[in-house]
Amino acid sequence: MATVKFTFEDKNINPVTIENVLDGNTILEVAEDNDIHINHNCGEVCACSTCHVYINSGEDALQEISDREEDFIDRAINPRIESRLSCQCVILEEDATIEVEVPDQSQIIGHEH
């Protein structure tokens, strides 16, 4: 089973490591299931950029980025080469270790989930 390590731009939030993650889950689903806040206004259908995260390692264990996802990442706050939409990051490898940095959510106008 995969391991997902969450760190946060907001240094007031402690890092969280989630182990025993089943492949087939998205990074957003892992966050939601473990009370980690990531905005997601469009309902996980790749129609906004509010669930934007940085994948600092383990990208190869995730479903490949689509053209549609790339288009929405361009609209995110402070996109980088490591940027992904957490709703589109499907974990494909059961023994993966994925390091995710969650941008400061206070900059995002969105629903609290």
C-alpha positions in Angstrom: 0.0 0.0 0.0 1.1 3.5 -0.8 2.3 6.2 1.6 1.4 9.9 1.1 3.3 12.5 3.0 1.6 15.9 3.3 3.5 19.1 4.1 2.0 22.6 4.1 3.0 26.1 3.0 1.2 27.3 6.1 3.9 26.4 8.6 1.3 26.5 11.4 0.1 23.1 10.1 2.2 20.1 11.1 3.2 17.5 8.4 1.0 14.4 8.2 2.0 11.0 6.8 -0.8 8.6 5.7 0.2 5.0 5.3 -1.7 2.0 3.9 -3.3 4.0 1.1 -5.0 1.9 -1.6 -4.0 2.5 -5.2 -6.9 3.9 -7.2 -7.5 6.7 -4.7 -6.7 10.3 -5.6 -4.6 12.6 -3.5 -7.7 14.6 -2.7 -9.6 11.5 -1.5 -6.7 10.6 0.7 -6.7 14.2 2.2 -10.5 14.2 2.7 -10.5 10.7 4.3 -7.9 11.9 6.8 -9.2 15.4 7.7 -6.6 17.3 5.7 -8.1 20.4 4.2 -7.8 21.0 0.5 -10.4 23.3 -1.2 -12.2 21.7 -4.2 -15.0 23.8 -5.6 -15.9 21.9 -8.7 -16.6 18.6 -7.0 -13.5 16.7 -8.3 -14.3 17.0 -12.0 -11.2 18.9 -13.2 -13.2 22.2 -13.8 -11.3 24.6 -11.5 -7.9 25.0 -9.8 -8.8 25.2 -6.1 -7.4 21.7 -5.3 -4.0 22.6 -6.6 -1.0 21.0 -4.9 2.7 20.4 -5.5 3.9 16.9 -6.0 7.5 17.1 -4.6 8.2 13.4 -5.2 6.5 10.3 -6.4 5.0 11.8 -9.5 5.8 8.6 -11.4 3.3 6.7 -9.2 0.4 8.9 -10.3 -1.8 8.9 -13.3 -0.3 11.1 -16.1 -1.3 14.7 -16.3 -3.9 15.5 -18.9 -4.1 18.5 -21.2 -7.3 19.6 -19.4 -5.6 19.5 -16.0 -2.6 21.5 -17.4 -5.0 24.2 -18.6 -6.5 24.5 -15.2 -3.1 24.5 -13.4 -2.2 27.6 -15.4 -5.1 29.3 -13.5 -3.8 28.3 -10.1 -2.1 30.5 -7.6 1.7 30.2 -7.9 1.9 27.2 -10.3 5.2 25.4 -10.5 6.5 22.5 -12.6 5.5 20.2 -9.7 1.9 21.5 -9.8 -1.0 19.1 -10.1 -4.7 19.1 -9.3 -5.2 16.8 -6.3 -8.5 15.5 -7.7 -6.7 14.2 -10.8 -3.8 12.6 -9.0 -4.8 8.9 -9.1 -2.4 6.7 -7.2 -1.4 3.9 -9.6 1.4 2.1 -7.6 0.6 0.3 -4.4 4.1 0.6 -3.0 4.6 4.3 -3.8 5.7 7.1 -1.5 4.3 10.4 -2.6 5.2 13.7 -1.1 2.6 16.4 -1.5 2.9 20.1 -0.5 -0.4 21.9 0.1 -0.4 25.6 -0.8 -1.7 28.1 1.6 -5.5 27.6 1.5 -6.2 31.0 2.9 -5.4 32.5 -0.5 -8.1 30.5 -2.2 -11.7 31.7 -2.4 -13.7 28.6 -2.1 -16.0 26.3 -0.2 -14.9 24.8 3.1 -15.1 21.0 2.7 
